Amino acid sequence: MNGFTVEIDQITSQAWDEALLLFRDAVIYQTSAYGRARWGEQRLSRLVLKRDGAIAALAQVSMA
């Protein structure tokens, strides 16, 4: 497998929080629990960027 792949809204809340542990600069505001409490699960979208099958970046965004 070479290059980047993108997964959108394919990760569970639990897996999201586990993936956050890969990043030393992650903060509580990026957790699934905070997103759910602040914006509601139905207004959240989560993106996982992988490089060669390994998680390279995460993005959790809220929709207006």
Secondary structure, DSSP 8 states (H G I E B T S, - for coil): --SEEEEES-S-HHHHHHHHTT-TT--GGGSHHHHHHHH-GGGEEEEEEEETTEEEEEEEEE--
